[in-house]
């Protein structure tokens, strides 16, 4: 399929490569989650100002806190953290990171499911995503919900960062932000994950459309491949200029790139017609994409 940058054809890739990029982000989230469980889930027990003074001048208060942590399955911190809220903020920011990954997936699905692309579509459910006046509509409802959720999660993460700025040894108000941010963020994240499971679990992948779009620019997507092949013969800059002019002419004349390349004395002096045709075939310019897909899958 066509890999796109700035919403335009860039270089060929595979749908598997696109999915593996998503998966690699999810794998990193799994690693972060494991770290968060040991770094951020702390028992909170310290008294009014965090000094544990009501339990005496010795280590009694510290031992009580340690035992409370064991009972609750929470890590015992070295010092009271009433007004050091970085662990709470980290959890909220982690949820925002998850939402960011899901939002990226959702945005891709939404654009790819537009009629002009027609490369994927969400699972079909009768009347889901339909319109009261346009019977042909199949709107990507799950992706829309996921995208909105990702924005909401970033907003909750911002509240968590704001709540870190507290006064003295017991906050006068900033931590009340957490009362809203934490439950809302978890509920929103769960909803986004649920919608993602639904959308990807029955995603319709339209291979024919991907192939059609890949070839829609008549070889232009392989422009870099031609340039890189020519560079050892005439130099990198001249190769760029020659292929750039050929691409420009191809667009203006609405013909195929190989036709235009065949009219260049520089190119025909180096390559045969068959060689030019192969260079313009996007299937021969996939780079290390498959090797990277395999590397991601080995981590599962």
C-alpha positions as CSV (number, residue, x, y, z in Angstrom):
1,X,0.0,0.0,0.0
2,X,1.0,3.6,-0.2
3,X,2.9,5.1,2.7
4,X,1.8,8.7,3.1
5,X,3.5,11.9,4.4
6,X,1.6,15.2,4.6
7,X,-1.4,13.2,3.3
8,X,0.3,12.5,0.0
9,X,2.0,9.4,-1.4
10,X,5.6,9.1,0.0
11,X,7.0,5.6,-0.3
12,X,5.4,2.2,-0.6
13,X,4.9,0.2,2.6
14,X,2.7,-2.7,3.7
15,X,-0.5,-2.7,5.8
16,X,1.4,-5.1,8.1
17,X,4.1,-2.5,8.6
18,X,1.5,0.1,9.5
19,X,0.0,-2.2,12.1
20,X,3.4,-3.2,13.5
21,X,4.1,0.5,14.2
22,X,0.9,0.6,16.2
23,X,1.8,-2.7,18.0
24,X,5.3,-1.4,18.9
25,X,3.7,1.5,20.7
26,X,1.3,-0.8,22.6
27,X,4.3,-3.0,23.6
28,X,6.0,0.1,25.1
29,X,2.8,0.9,27.0
30,X,2.9,-2.6,28.5
31,X,6.5,-1.9,29.6
32,X,5.5,1.4,31.1
33,X,2.5,-0.2,32.9
34,X,4.8,-2.7,34.6
35,X,7.1,0.1,35.7
36,X,4.2,2.2,37.0
37,X,3.0,-0.6,39.2
38,X,6.3,-0.6,41.1
39,X,7.0,3.1,41.0
40,X,3.6,4.9,41.4
41,X,1.3,2.7,43.5
42,X,2.4,3.9,46.9
43,X,0.7,3.5,50.2
44,X,-0.3,6.9,51.7
45,X,-0.2,7.1,55.5
46,X,1.5,10.0,57.2
47,X,-0.9,12.1,59.4
48,X,-1.7,15.7,59.1
49,X,1.6,17.1,58.0
50,X,3.1,13.7,57.0
51,X,5.4,13.4,60.0
52,X,3.6,10.5,61.7
53,X,4.2,12.4,65.0
54,X,1.0,10.9,66.6
55,X,2.7,7.5,66.6
56,X,5.8,8.6,68.6
57,X,9.3,9.7,68.0
58,X,10.7,6.2,67.1
59,X,10.0,4.1,64.0
60,X,6.6,2.9,65.1
61,X,4.8,5.0,62.5
62,X,7.2,3.8,59.8
63,X,6.5,0.2,60.7
64,X,2.8,0.7,60.7
65,X,3.0,2.3,57.2
66,X,5.0,-0.6,56.0
67,X,2.5,-3.2,57.3
68,X,-0.4,-1.2,55.8
69,X,1.4,-1.2,52.5
70,X,1.8,-5.0,52.7
71,X,-1.9,-5.5,53.5
72,X,-3.0,-3.3,50.5
73,X,-0.4,-4.6,48.1
74,X,1.2,-1.1,47.7
75,X,4.8,0.0,47.8
76,X,6.1,1.6,51.0
77,X,7.7,4.9,50.1
78,X,10.7,6.3,52.1
79,X,8.8,9.5,53.0
80,X,5.3,10.7,53.1
81,X,4.1,11.9,49.7
82,X,1.0,13.9,50.5
83,X,2.1,16.9,48.4
84,X,4.5,15.1,46.0
85,X,1.9,14.2,43.4
86,X,4.2,13.2,40.5
87,X,3.1,9.5,40.8
88,X,-0.5,10.4,40.4
89,X,0.3,12.7,37.5
90,X,2.4,9.9,35.9
91,X,-0.5,7.5,36.0
92,X,-2.7,10.1,34.3
93,X,-0.1,10.9,31.7
94,X,0.3,7.1,31.0
95,X,-3.4,6.9,30.3
96,X,-3.0,9.9,28.0
97,X,-0.1,8.2,26.2
98,X,-2.3,5.1,25.7
99,X,-5.1,7.5,24.4
100,X,-2.6,9.1,22.0
101,X,-1.7,5.7,20.5
102,X,-5.4,4.8,20.2
103,X,-6.2,8.2,18.7
104,X,-3.4,7.8,16.1
105,X,-4.9,4.4,15.1
106,X,-8.4,5.9,15.0
107,X,-7.4,8.9,12.9
108,X,-5.7,6.6,10.3
109,X,-8.8,4.4,10.2
110,X,-11.1,7.3,9.7
111,X,-9.1,8.7,6.8
112,X,-8.5,5.3,5.2
113,X,-12.2,4.5,5.4
114,X,-13.2,7.7,3.4
115,X,-14.7,6.9,0.1
116,X,-11.8,8.3,-1.8
117,X,-9.3,6.0,0.0
118,X,-11.7,3.0,0.7
119,X,-8.8,1.0,2.1
120,X,-10.4,-0.2,5.4
121,X,-13.8,0.0,7.1
122,X,-15.0,-0.7,10.6
123,X,-17.0,-3.9,11.2
124,X,-20.5,-3.6,9.7
125,X,-23.4,-3.6,12.1
126,X,-26.9,-2.9,10.7
127,X,-27.8,0.8,11.2
128,X,-24.6,1.6,13.1
129,X,-23.1,4.7,11.7
130,X,-26.1,5.3,9.5
131,X,-27.7,8.6,8.9
132,X,-31.4,9.6,9.3
133,X,-31.3,11.2,5.8
134,X,-28.4,9.5,4.0
135,X,-29.0,5.7,3.7
136,X,-25.6,5.1,2.1
137,X,-23.7,6.3,5.2
138,X,-21.4,4.0,7.2
139,X,-19.7,6.4,9.5
140,X,-16.6,5.2,11.5
141,X,-18.3,5.6,14.8
142,X,-15.8,3.7,17.0
143,X,-12.9,5.7,15.5
144,X,-14.7,9.0,16.1
145,X,-15.3,8.0,19.8
146,X,-11.7,6.9,20.2
147,X,-10.3,10.1,18.7
148,X,-12.5,12.2,21.1
149,X,-11.4,10.1,24.0
150,X,-7.8,10.6,23.2
151,X,-8.3,14.4,23.4
152,X,-10.1,14.0,26.7
153,X,-7.3,11.9,28.2
154,X,-4.8,14.6,27.3
155,X,-6.9,17.2,29.0
156,X,-7.1,15.0,32.2
157,X,-3.3,14.6,32.1
158,X,-3.0,18.3,32.0
159,X,-5.1,18.5,35.2
160,X,-2.8,16.0,36.9
161,X,0.2,18.2,36.1
162,X,-1.6,21.2,37.4
163,X,-2.5,19.4,40.6
164,X,1.2,18.8,41.3
165,X,1.7,22.5,42.2
166,X,0.6,22.3,45.8
167,X,1.2,24.6,48.8
168,X,3.3,23.5,51.8
169,X,2.6,20.2,53.6
170,X,-1.1,19.8,52.8
171,X,-2.7,21.3,49.7
172,X,-5.4,23.9,50.0
173,X,-7.2,22.9,46.9
174,X,-5.1,21.8,43.8
175,X,-5.5,18.1,44.6
176,X,-9.2,18.3,44.2
177,X,-8.5,18.4,40.5
178,X,-7.4,14.7,40.8
179,X,-10.9,13.8,42.1
180,X,-12.3,14.7,38.7
181,X,-9.3,13.7,36.6
182,X,-8.5,10.2,37.9
183,X,-11.9,8.5,37.7
184,X,-12.8,10.3,34.4
185,X,-9.5,9.3,32.8
186,X,-9.8,5.6,33.7
187,X,-13.4,5.4,32.5
188,X,-12.5,7.2,29.3
189,X,-9.4,5.0,28.7
190,X,-11.5,1.8,29.2
191,X,-14.1,3.1,26.7
192,X,-11.4,3.9,24.2
193,X,-9.9,0.5,24.6
194,X,-13.3,-1.2,24.2
195,X,-14.0,0.7,21.0
196,X,-10.5,-0.1,19.7
197,X,-11.0,-3.8,20.3
198,X,-14.3,-3.6,18.4
199,X,-13.0,-1.7,15.5
200,X,-9.8,-3.7,15.0
201,X,-11.4,-7.0,15.9
202,X,-13.6,-7.0,12.8
203,X,-11.7,-4.5,10.6
204,X,-12.4,-4.9,6.9
205,X,-9.2,-4.7,5.0
206,X,-9.6,-3.8,1.3
207,X,-6.5,-5.1,-0.4
208,X,-7.8,-4.2,-3.9
209,X,-8.3,-0.6,-2.9
210,X,-4.8,-0.4,-1.4
211,X,-3.3,-1.8,-4.6
212,X,-5.3,0.6,-6.7
213,X,-4.3,3.6,-4.6
214,X,-0.6,2.4,-4.6
215,X,-0.6,2.6,-8.4
216,X,-2.8,5.6,-8.8
217,X,0.1,8.0,-9.2
218,X,1.5,5.9,-12.1
219,X,4.9,5.1,-10.6
220,X,5.5,8.5,-8.9
221,X,5.7,6.8,-5.5
222,X,8.9,5.1,-6.7
223,X,10.6,8.4,-7.5
224,X,13.1,8.0,-4.6
225,X,13.9,4.5,-5.8
226,X,14.9,5.9,-9.3
227,X,16.9,8.7,-7.8
228,X,18.9,6.4,-5.4
229,X,19.6,4.0,-8.3
230,X,20.8,6.8,-10.5
231,X,22.9,8.6,-7.9
232,X,26.0,6.2,-8.0
233,X,26.3,7.0,-11.7
234,X,25.8,10.8,-11.9
235,X,26.0,12.0,-8.3
236,X,23.3,12.5,-5.7
237,X,22.4,16.1,-6.6
238,X,22.2,15.6,-10.3
239,X,20.2,12.4,-9.8
240,X,17.7,14.4,-7.7
241,X,17.4,17.1,-10.3
242,X,16.9,14.7,-13.2
243,X,14.2,12.6,-11.4
244,X,12.5,15.8,-10.0
245,X,12.1,17.2,-13.5
246,X,10.8,13.8,-14.7
247,X,8.2,13.7,-11.9
248,X,7.2,17.3,-12.6
249,X,6.6,16.4,-16.3
250,X,4.7,13.2,-15.3
251,X,2.3,15.2,-13.2
252,X,1.8,17.9,-15.8
253,X,1.2,15.5,-18.6
254,X,-0.7,12.9,-16.6
255,X,1.3,10.0,-17.9
256,X,3.3,7.3,-16.2
257,X,6.7,8.0,-14.6
258,X,8.4,5.2,-16.7
259,X,7.2,7.0,-19.9
260,X,8.8,10.2,-18.8
261,X,12.0,8.5,-17.6
262,X,12.3,6.8,-21.0
263,X,12.7,10.3,-22.6
264,X,15.6,11.3,-20.4
265,X,19.0,10.8,-22.1
266,X,20.7,10.7,-18.7
267,X,18.5,7.8,-17.5
268,X,18.4,5.9,-20.8
269,X,22.2,6.2,-20.9
270,X,22.4,4.2,-17.6
271,X,19.3,1.9,-17.5
272,X,17.4,-0.2,-20.0
273,X,13.7,0.2,-20.4
274,X,13.1,-3.0,-18.4
275,X,15.3,-1.7,-15.6
276,X,13.4,1.5,-15.5
277,X,10.1,-0.4,-15.3
278,X,11.4,-2.4,-12.4
279,X,12.6,0.7,-10.6
280,X,9.2,2.2,-11.0
281,X,7.5,-0.8,-9.5
282,X,6.8,0.1,-5.8
283,X,6.9,-3.6,-4.8
284,X,10.7,-3.5,-5.3
285,X,11.2,-0.6,-2.9
286,X,10.0,-1.9,0.5
287,X,13.3,-1.4,2.4
288,X,13.6,-3.2,5.7
289,X,9.9,-3.0,6.5
290,X,9.3,-6.7,6.6
291,X,12.4,-7.3,8.8
292,X,11.0,-4.6,11.3
293,X,7.6,-6.3,11.3
294,X,9.2,-9.6,12.1
295,X,11.2,-7.9,14.9
296,X,8.1,-6.5,16.5
297,X,6.2,-9.8,16.3
298,X,9.1,-11.6,17.9
299,X,8.5,-9.4,21.0
300,X,4.9,-10.7,21.4
